[in-house]
Amino acid sequence: MWGTLKKDFGEFVSTVANDATDVLQQLDQGLDGSDVEGRESTMLIDPDTGIPIEYDNNEPTEEESSLSNVQNNKTDMISTNSIPPNPQVATVDEMKAFLMTQDAVFLDVIGTEDDPDATAFLETFDLGTKTEEITNLLETHKDTLEETFSRLIDEVEYAEFWQRFFYRIASDEEKLKITYAHYYDEYVQSMANNKNPTLAAKAALSNVTSFLGGVVHRLVDENNVDDSADEDEEIVDNNNDDDNVPSRFGSSTSAAVKFLTGSVSGVRPPFVLNTAISDDDKEESQDRGDDDDEEEEEEEELGWDDDEEEEDDEEEDRNETVEFKDAEKEKLQEELAQAHEERDMLHKTVTMQSEEIKKLREAIQPEIVAGSNESSQVKILQMQLFEKDAELAALRAQLDDLKNDKDEDENFEAEAATNATAAAREVDRLKEIVAKKDEEIQALKTTQESIQEQNAKAAAATAEMAQELDRMKEEVAAKDREIALLQSSDKTELSFEAEASSAAAKATRELDQLKEVLAKKNNQLLEAEELRVAEVADLRSRLENLQTEKEQVQMSFQSQIDDLKRAQDVFSSEAKSDMENLLIQKDGEIGRLQQSLEEARSALQERATVENIETIRRELVQSQSTIDVLRDQLEHTTTILKEREAEVQALKGPPSPGSTSTGVKVSTDAPSQDNSLAVSEPSVPRKNGGGGDGEDDDGWGDDW
């Protein structure tokens, strides 16, 4: 019996193999074979969906199958969602580009990385200094960073978003690698847990083709082995029990027999999806099964049961060979056709799912574009408000969170809008007051700085004058010493002494006059300094008053903001849009006013600088004129002294050999560049012409 069964089953296997080969040839439009660890792999492309399918011709073990499933899942994710490079080989630009697209990077609170530097970073981070850099980043990374920023604008605060960016992405390379590895693992895990419907359908289709290819290949191999056995050997199974089938048919043959037996008995194959079978088909199958059961019952009642006939035949001849009936073969072929139909239904299911996914993508794409445009507008408004006024930015953020209340009274809405307009005007007025106070404070600061510079210059001029006075005093003292020497050298020349005395007296009077002039100048400088000190004190008091007034205005401004915050709870959606437009207009006006203010400040600073320069220049001219007068007086005095010295020398005449010389040689060189006089030592001839015992050792060359 088993010999005949083996031959019939071999024919069936050949038929199944041929049919399966035809089916696989239709699917193999793109064939790509590769050997991976000694295993032959074939790439199939579905002609209906265009989805690539991978399967192994050789049946893997349980452990290899598990590993293969993981690798296939990972391959599916890579082909569908483009997994980023591994942290060990990723470059800095690739890591930054990946992190800019991950929402978790900007939603996770700083500190989840267990980094001790997080607290220090938050304490030292200043968002105000990053405005220009943020603008450049958004313009440079429009497809990654700007898209993420627009998508998360309603979920995370503006300041927190950029804190997390500069902490995790715009950091040093070592910290960037740690952050990339952390979010890379999260991304891969999420992709493994959340596979899309296309991947599921592709996996199901891959299972079908893998099952058919593997089973047919194994059946063909075992059939060839069975053909080499003794064809005359016959095995008799008296009980027709499947358990008595010899084990030499192999595990694949047994699995195929059980699979086909289950299919005959009405059990659904494990690779068939329920999505392609309608409820009507299920009802028809159930009705068909019920009809078969009724027919069997009728046959049993009429005594036409096939089992009884078979028992009678076995009793007649138990050694008779059991032949494989053609009806069973036909049933197997029908089941194979049913498997083909199920395969076609599966293709239809995959096609339907692909079309649904395509429709969903087309429907979602406009929403994404619209959401991106709206988010970009909100982003621009928030960035402008953040740069201009933090309070207005907070107010706008709260206005964005207001819920629509369409049942409010229209009169109440108009009144609320009027109040909001009046409050906005009051805010603008307070801002103008604050701007004026800032201008006054800036002007006072500029005036104070100019006064300090003038004080420093006056002090320098006073020191220079004091040095000039000291130098003049030294020159007068030198002249006094010269006059004293002249008086002590020749007491006989009274006229010369009188003239020298008169010249000295005149020089003394001129010196006294110079001293009086210097004293007046010093008094003027002291008075000017006292006046400046008084002006500085007055300016400081005014500055303190202005600061106090500014604080009061700020407090009033804060109270107005608080009133606005309390009033914002009653705004409706229409009032919200009007308020947004009004805020945009006010922002433009504020920008224009700030620009005008900056221009006025620059003009005032230029004007103040020009005035200070002119004042200092006039003071320098006056000081220079005073110095020139003093220098002229000094030169005049020096000229008079030279004339007197020449007259004295003329009166003395040349000394005789035997007489006593009373002449004094006075050196009156011209003043040097520093207006100092060079006075030489007096040269008085000795009385006896060559010295001797009569000298009185007083150093004057005489014997007095």
Summary of the structure (lengths in Angstrom):
residues: 704
radius of gyration: 56.8
end to end distance: 175.3
largest distance: 195.3
contacts: 1810
relative contact order: 0.06
helix: 75%
strand: 2%
